[in-house]
Amino acid sequence: MAKGKPGKVRTSHILVEKHSKALEIISSIREGKDFKEMAMQFSTCPSKKKGGDLGFFGKGQMVPEFEKAAFALNVGQMTNDPVKTKFGYHVIKRTG
């Protein structure tokens, strides 16, 4: 848990339309590419300007699939598989 933010997580994400693109991005990050740079380059979400940072949020503030994946991660951890929501495919990294 983040200090002073009980029940909240902080995440960054990269949103893309295709599952295959999300898998490529995950692979690139695992090979050493920077998450923020990948977000700025490929994400279709306005958060890309901030390297994908979504800030802190609590339960009930994000779509259920995203929320479930975000809360399951440890700080510094990234999803192994793309998370599908009505917006597309997310690569999620918990940052706080």
N, C-alpha and C positions, 0 to 999 in steps of 0.2 A: 504493500500500500504506500502511496505517496504521502509524504509528511503534510499534515494539514488538509488533506483531501480524502477523508475516509469514504470508501465505497466508490471511488472514481479511478479511472485509468486515463493515461495520456497515450495517444497513438499517433503514428504517421501512417499514411497509406498511399498506394499507387493504384489508381482506378483505370482499367482498360476494358475495351469491349469484348476482346476474345480471350478465351481460356488459354489458348496456345501462346499468346503474347504474355500473359501473366506468368506462365511457366518459364518462358525465356527470361523474363525479368528476375524471377526468383533464382534461376540458375546463374545469371550474371552477377547478382549480389553475392551469392555463395562463393563465386569465383573471385570476389574482391572488389567489385564495383560498389560505389558509394550509394546508399539508399536515397539520400536527398537528391543527388544528381540524377538518378534514375527517375525519381518522382518528377523533377522539373522537366525532364526530357520527354517522358512518356505518359504521365497521368493526364486524364481528361477532366479531373476535378479541379475547381478553382484553388484548392489547397496546394496545388503544385508550385505556386509562387513561393510558398513557405517550405518547400521540400517535402510536401505531403503532410505537414503537421496539422493535426485536428484539435490540438489542445486537450484539456481534461474534459471528460464527460462521465456521467453516471448512468446507471441502468435506466432503460426506458427512453434514452435520448437518441439512440441510433436504431437502424433497422435490426430486427432480432438476430439475423445470421451474422451480421457484423459485430454486434455486441457480444454474442456468445464466443466468437473467435477471439475478440480483443481481451475479454476477461479471462480467457483460458491461458493466455500467454504470460510468461514471466517478463520482467523488465529487461529490455535488450533483445528479446526473442522475436523472431519473425515467423509468420505462418509458413508451414511446409508446402501447403497447397493453396491455390487461389480460392477465395471465399466468394461464392456467387450470391448476388443480391439483385433486386430489381434494377439497380443502376449499372450493373456489369460485374466484372471480376476484380476483386481487391487483393492486393498484397499488403498485409498489415504487419506493422512493427510496433510493439509496445515500448514506449519511451519513458513512461513514468507511472 
